[in-house]
Every structure is written in C-alpha cells, then in structure tokens.
C-alpha cells in the first residue's frame, strides 16, 4: 500500500472539471470539502449517483459488525450497517466525498479478484488488502487507512506456543489464505523448513488449525484477536511479527481499477479524516485492544 501522490497540476485539473461538470445526476451531493469537489468531477462511477463499494463475503469482525444479514446474501455481517472498522471507514470516506449513506451500495467481491487486472464491479474495494508493488501494477491503491502487523495464532498447549523467535518457528507447519501478504510473509520472511499451507479461504485455514493439520496460522493482528475470541476459543496469539528490516510498515488501502482518478478523491477524504481525528476515533472504537502481544525476535 504505497501512497498515491497527487500533483498540484492534477488537483487543479480536477477542480476545474468540477466547475465545468453539468452531470449532476452522476455526482455526489454538493459539499465544501476538497474531497467532495474532487468526487463531484468524476464521471466514471459504476452506477450513476451511487458509490459502489466492494468487499468479500463472509464479512468478518472486527472489520464488519452489526449482523443484519436476513434477506441478504451477506454472511455473518452486512457491510451496510456502518458498523465494524472497514464499514465505518467506507461510510466516513463516502461522507467526506459528499455521498449520503443511502447513496452507498455494497457488492460482493472475492479477495483475490479485488486486485486482479481488468474491469471492476466496484468504485473501490475495502477488504484488508495490503499494498504490494506487484498488486499495484494491476490496480490503483489509496493511501493507507490502517497500518498492520502480521501475527501467529496457534492452539493453547501445543509446542509452537512456546516459540519466541523466527528460529524457533522453522520446524513448524504454518498456513494461511493463499494470495495474501500473510502467505508472502511466511514464505519470504519467516521461511520455515516445511512448505507453507495455502488455503483458498481464511475459514479453511482456521479449520486446518482446529483439526491439527497445521501448527499455526498467520493473519493480521486484528483478525487474530477475532479468531481467538470467536472461531477458536482455545486459540492463542503466540506473537506478532515485526516489519521486515528496511521496509515501510505493511498497510491496507482501498483498491480501484487501474488509474481510476477516484483514488485521488479518496486520498483527500482520508487526509481530512486523519486531520480531524475521525479515522483514529474509528480505529479506537473497532480495533483498539488492551491486550499486549509480544513481538517475535528475528533470530
């Protein structure tokens, strides 16, 4: 998730386009913020007058919350509740860009399809998608809306729970969902002696841990808290992993079709949310925890 830089010239063009635009039916509500002025100039929304947001299904906590899945195709949580970290962020960004809650619609997008090349069914996708240079060749990322560490989940009482370093993890079987930065972290950073388990879904990876097929699974830290609280009651967060030396912190960004100018507007909205403290407040509400998680030593 490296930052999408907005040049002064590009910003001026966007504001000029806003002033000249007469496509009121395809634009969000009027607002004085720069993000809203920017969003008003965009003419490539998936649906006229609507902000279409994609995410995966099931919609897991703490990223989504509130339930309300009856009479919908959503499992566990309906993203339209506005509850859960990513749902709340999506609606906060939408508001900064001049959209009402009623103008936001959600579509199901499998994780691996979100950053695949080609036409998109969404204006942006928000689904714990970490920025990587490889993915950024196929889609456009927003600035970071959350910096994240990877963590290791295991079952209480198993030998791996005593590990405190990368060296002590070498002989264990680790697994996660394929196509994720968690999988890349196992393969490229931890580098265990045994082949990493690669599952099509996170639910499959969790089941493999519950059944004893693997010793531990690697996921982002907030997801680790959910897994150990709900999915594996006897689960334990063994530790969290440091960022690879010399690299910027891993972070999540919204994903757009390649070169979609709406990403610039979302970056403006994120800057406003960071500036007025609203993004931090959302993070504190949905992701804060008082639990201290140790960090693995790299040797």
C-alpha positions in Angstrom: 0.0 0.0 0.0 2.3 2.8 -1.1 0.8 6.2 -1.3 -0.8 7.5 -4.5 0.7 11.0 -4.9 -1.5 13.9 -6.0 0.3 16.5 -8.1 -0.7 20.2 -7.9 -1.5 20.2 -11.6 -3.7 17.1 -11.4 -5.5 18.7 -8.5 -6.1 21.8 -10.4 -7.5 19.9 -13.4 -9.9 18.0 -11.1 -11.2 21.2 -9.6 -11.6 22.7 -13.0 -13.5 19.7 -14.2 -15.7 20.0 -11.1 -16.6 23.6 -12.0 -17.4 22.7 -15.6 -19.3 19.5 -14.9 -23.0 19.5 -15.5 -23.5 15.8 -14.8 -25.4 16.4 -11.5 -27.2 13.0 -11.6 -23.9 11.1 -11.7 -22.2 13.1 -8.9 -22.5 13.0 -5.1 -24.2 15.7 -3.1 -22.6 19.2 -3.0 -20.2 19.8 -0.2 -17.5 22.3 0.5 -14.6 19.9 1.2 -11.9 19.3 -1.4 -12.7 15.6 -1.4 -16.3 16.4 -2.3 -15.3 18.8 -5.0 -13.0 16.2 -6.4 -15.6 13.4 -6.3 -18.1 15.6 -8.0 -15.8 15.8 -11.0 -15.7 12.1 -11.5 -17.8 10.7 -14.3 -16.8 7.0 -14.2 -18.8 5.7 -11.3 -20.1 2.2 -11.7 -23.6 3.4 -11.2 -24.9 6.9 -11.6 -25.4 8.8 -8.4 -24.1 5.9 -6.3 -20.8 5.0 -4.6 -20.3 1.2 -5.1 -18.1 -0.4 -2.5 -16.8 -4.0 -2.8 -15.8 -6.4 -0.1 -15.6 -10.2 0.5 -18.3 -12.4 1.8 -18.4 -13.5 4.7 -17.8 -10.1 6.2 -15.8 -10.9 9.3 -15.4 -8.9 12.5 -13.8 -6.6 13.6 -13.8 -5.3 10.0 -17.6 -5.6 9.8 -20.2 -5.9 12.5 -23.8 -5.5 13.3 -25.2 -8.7 11.8 -28.5 -7.8 9.9 -27.9 -10.4 7.2 -31.6 -11.6 7.0 -33.0 -11.2 3.5 -29.5 -10.5 2.1 -26.7 -12.6 0.6 -24.3 -11.4 3.2 -22.9 -13.9 5.7 -22.0 -13.1 9.4 -22.4 -9.3 8.8 -24.0 -6.9 6.4 -21.5 -4.2 5.4 -24.3 -1.7 5.1 -24.7 -1.5 8.8 -21.9 1.0 9.0 -20.5 -1.0 12.0 -17.1 -2.6 12.1 -13.8 -0.8 11.2 -13.9 -1.1 7.4 -17.6 -0.4 7.1 -17.3 2.7 9.3 -14.3 3.9 7.3 -16.1 3.4 4.0 -19.0 5.5 5.1 -16.8 8.2 6.6 -14.9 8.4 3.3 -18.2 8.5 1.4 -19.5 11.3 3.6 -16.3 13.4 3.1 -16.9 13.0 -0.7 -20.4 14.2 -0.5 -22.3 10.9 -0.6 -25.1 10.1 1.8 -25.3 6.7 3.5 -28.3 5.9 1.2 -26.0 6.5 -1.9 -23.6 3.8 -0.8 -24.2 0.3 -2.2 -22.2 -2.8 -1.4 -21.2 -5.6 -3.8 -19.5 -9.0 -3.1 -16.0 -9.3 -4.4 -13.8 -12.3 -3.6 -10.5 -11.2 -2.1 -8.2 -12.4 -5.0 -10.5 -10.8 -7.6 -10.3 -7.4 -5.9 -6.7 -6.7 -7.2 -6.9 -8.8 -10.4 -6.5 -6.8 -13.6 -9.5 -5.8 -15.6 -12.9 -4.1 -15.3 -14.3 -3.7 -11.8 -17.8 -4.0 -10.4 -16.9 -1.5 -7.7 -15.7 2.1 -7.4 -13.4 1.0 -4.6 -12.9 -2.2 -2.6 -12.1 -2.3 1.1 -11.2 -5.7 2.4 -7.9 -5.7 4.3 -6.0 -5.5 1.1 -2.3 -4.8 1.7 -0.4 -2.7 -0.7 2.3 -4.6 -2.7 4.3 -3.4 -5.7 3.1 -6.5 -7.6 -0.6 -5.7 -6.9 -0.1 -2.0 -7.7 0.9 -2.9 -11.3 -2.6 -4.2 -11.8 -4.8 -1.8 -9.7 -4.5 1.6 -8.1 -4.3 1.8 -4.3 -5.4 4.6 -2.0 -3.2 5.9 0.8 -3.1 3.8 4.0 -6.2 3.7 6.1 -4.6 1.2 8.6 -1.0 0.1 9.3 -0.9 -3.5 10.3 1.3 -6.3 11.7 1.1 -10.0 11.0 0.5 -12.3 13.9 0.7 -16.1 14.7 -2.3 -18.0 16.0 -2.0 -21.5 17.5 -3.9 -23.8 19.8 -3.2 -23.4 23.6 -0.9 -26.1 24.9 0.7 -27.0 21.6 4.5 -26.8 21.4 4.6 -23.9 18.9 3.1 -21.6 21.6 6.4 -21.6 23.3 8.2 -20.1 20.3 9.6 -16.6 20.7 11.7 -16.2 17.6 11.8 -17.0 13.9 14.4 -19.7 14.5 12.1 -21.5 16.9 9.3 -21.5 14.2 11.5 -23.1 11.5 10.3 -26.7 12.0 6.6 -26.0 12.3 3.9 -26.1 9.6 2.4 -22.6 9.1 -0.5 -21.8 6.9 -2.9 -19.0 5.8 -5.1 -17.9 2.9 -3.3 -18.0 -0.4 -2.7 -14.8 -2.3 -2.4 -12.7 0.9 0.5 -10.8 2.4 0.3 -13.2 5.3 1.2 -16.1 2.9 4.1 -14.0 1.5 5.3 -13.2 5.0 5.5 -16.9 5.8 7.3 -17.8 2.6 9.6 -14.8 2.2 10.3 -13.7 5.7 9.8 -16.5 8.3 10.9 -19.1 5.7 10.0 -22.3 7.6 11.7 -25.6 6.7 8.3 -27.1 5.9 6.1 -26.0 3.0 3.5 -23.4 3.9 -0.1 -24.4 3.9 -2.1 -22.4 1.3 -5.9 -22.3 1.6 -8.5 -20.8 -0.7 -10.2 -19.0 2.2 -9.4 -17.9 5.7 -12.1 -20.2 7.0 -10.3 -23.2 5.5 -7.1 -22.1 7.1 -8.8 -21.8 10.5 -10.3 -25.2 10.1 -6.9 -26.7 9.3 -5.6 -25.3 12.6 -8.6 -26.6 14.6 -8.2 -30.1 13.1 -4.4 -30.2 13.8 -3.4 -30.3 10.1 -1.1 -27.3 10.7 0.7 -26.0 13.8 -0.2 -22.3 13.3 -1.8 -19.8 11.0 -0.5 -16.3 10.2 -3.1 -13.5 9.9 -3.2 -9.7 10.6 -3.3 -8.9 14.3 -6.9 -7.7 14.5 -8.1 -10.8 12.7 -6.0 -12.9 15.1 -8.0 -11.3 18.0 -11.3 -12.3 16.3 -10.1 -15.8 15.6 -9.1 -16.5 19.2 -12.2 -14.9 20.6 -14.8 -16.4 18.4 -13.6 -19.1 16.0 -11.0 -21.0 18.1 -11.9 -20.4 21.8 -8.8 -22.3 22.9 -6.7 -20.4 20.4 -3.8 -18.2 21.4 -2.0 -15.3 19.8 1.6 -16.5 20.1 3.1 -13.3 19.0 3.2 -10.6 16.3 5.8 -10.2 13.6 8.0 -7.2 13.0 8.1 -5.4 9.7 10.9 -6.7 7.5 14.1 -4.6 8.0 14.3 -1.6 5.8 10.7 -1.8 4.6 7.8 0.5 5.3 5.0 -0.8 7.6 2.5 -3.0 5.9 -0.7 -1.1 5.4 -4.2 -1.5 4.0 -5.5 0.6 1.1 -8.7 0.8 -0.8 -8.4 -0.7 -4.3 -9.5 0.9 -7.6 -9.4 -0.1 -11.2 -6.0 0.9 -12.6 -5.6 4.7 -12.9 -9.1 5.5 -11.6 -9.0 9.2 -10.6 -11.4 8.5 -7.8 -8.4 7.3 -5.8 -7.2 10.9 -5.6 -10.6 11.9 -4.1 -10.5 9.1 -1.6 -6.9 10.2 -0.6 -8.3 13.7 0.0 -11.1 12.2 2.2 -8.6 10.1 4.1 -6.4 13.2 4.7 -9.4 15.0 6.1 -10.3 12.1 8.3 -6.8 11.9 9.6 -6.6 15.6 10.1 -9.8 15.9 12.2 -9.1 12.8 14.2 -12.1 10.9 12.9 -10.1 8.0 11.5 -8.3 7.5 14.8 -11.6 7.5 16.6 -13.0 4.8 14.3 -9.8 2.7 14.8 -10.1 3.2 18.6 -13.7 2.1 18.6 -13.3 -1.1 16.5 -9.7 -2.2 16.7 -8.3 -1.0 20.0 -7.3 -3.6 22.5 -5.6 -3.5 25.9 -4.0 -6.9 25.3 -0.2 -6.8 24.9 1.1 -9.1 22.2 4.9 -10.0 22.2 6.9 -9.4 19.1 8.9 -12.3 17.7 12.7 -12.0 17.6 14.1 -12.2 14.1 16.9 -14.6 15.1 
